[in-house]
């Protein structure tokens, strides 16, 4: 009886829905959402979501600090496989293990699509998380009112980031990434650009220079909100040096700047108490020196090493855990008004693009360690910690492996016979690994230079098999997990649009909320009042 009644009710709802859709007219049916979409609508929807979840609660959260951890490309499958790998490294079967952040009490799923792309890129998704509005693929803190690659189209479309709000409020600010610091995810915090690839002036087309656009490295060094950024740690130093400069660690690599500027010298002149470091020894010495000046660490000409390869780095570089620990210690000294720290484990994504699950998972485990270190250093009564991914990757985890099956190995069914007989095989009698990819360079081509069919899947350079060949694996469009803990975290549950993450942070930190309110115009959207373009053109 009960079930029957529920079915009738469902049918009635469907009928009502159809009637109301038809009443809305055919154009609404064809493109029901996009017609109404704008920066204002994304922003308002994010605010409404949080207000709805907050309800009539009269005690608003009072967080002082926020740490946003972004595992680039860290899909749910990545988390499940990394949890098992970590457990197996500790001598367990693995499945029963939890990563540290998996024990956070709040969990949501975020829809990651860009305004123009079903499966997103990191620029548009990070823009959603740190400005509160979804945007297009390639967008660095500009909204969908701008056009990719068109400098002049940014006018009126540049958005205020979490970092901007914190810097304006005299809070301490930090950006940490294992990628180039000018790469899409970190860039969305301190730069405004309609094109993610404008990392140095070499990447800027002449039309953009004429229209007064500045490259992302330059925007980092010239960042003029408040006292500037307190902590910047990552890779990518080549974008800061002129083309006649040779890298101290890899002398064959030259600077990327065509304008002849040395942005590191400029940064040092701007911050006489600041410390620039480029290797592990200098980093450790700077942190031990007990100075409270800002720090800029750029540990590779391009991206930092994967955690697995880090011990072999010629110049030596810190781990993500070390960078996070040092950042929090310094941020706590830089301001007594709290801090905003954003940490990206950026190379989980790169390893997935290469179909190399080993490095994706070992970077995820190090990311987890950095999160555990951070939580141990802060007062959790006043710190909101959010762990999420910008988008997923098409790593798959399948077969019917026995409990404790090595996660990197072939899928071996439970049973008593010899392992070779229990190993799952495809139609060509090839053994099947537990982890595979939907797309990427691991597709078994006959013209491949390395035949991964003959390589042991337990070796670190192994590429898992891909179903469809792509030079570089594509991102995936599935939802990503959002784990959170601390004051204000309890609004992050259910399935959310990704820009809701920004609004949950603003809701939790009164200081950011006040800064945002000062910048709001009649539309209700906070307006960026900093430099976007040089009026004089490309100086
Ligand atoms: Zn990617």
Boltz pocket constraint, residues with backbone or C-beta under 6 A from the ligand:
constraints:
  - pocket:
      binder: B
      contacts: [[A, 73], [A, 122], [A, 349], [A, 350], [A, 353], [A, 475]]
      max_distance: 6.0
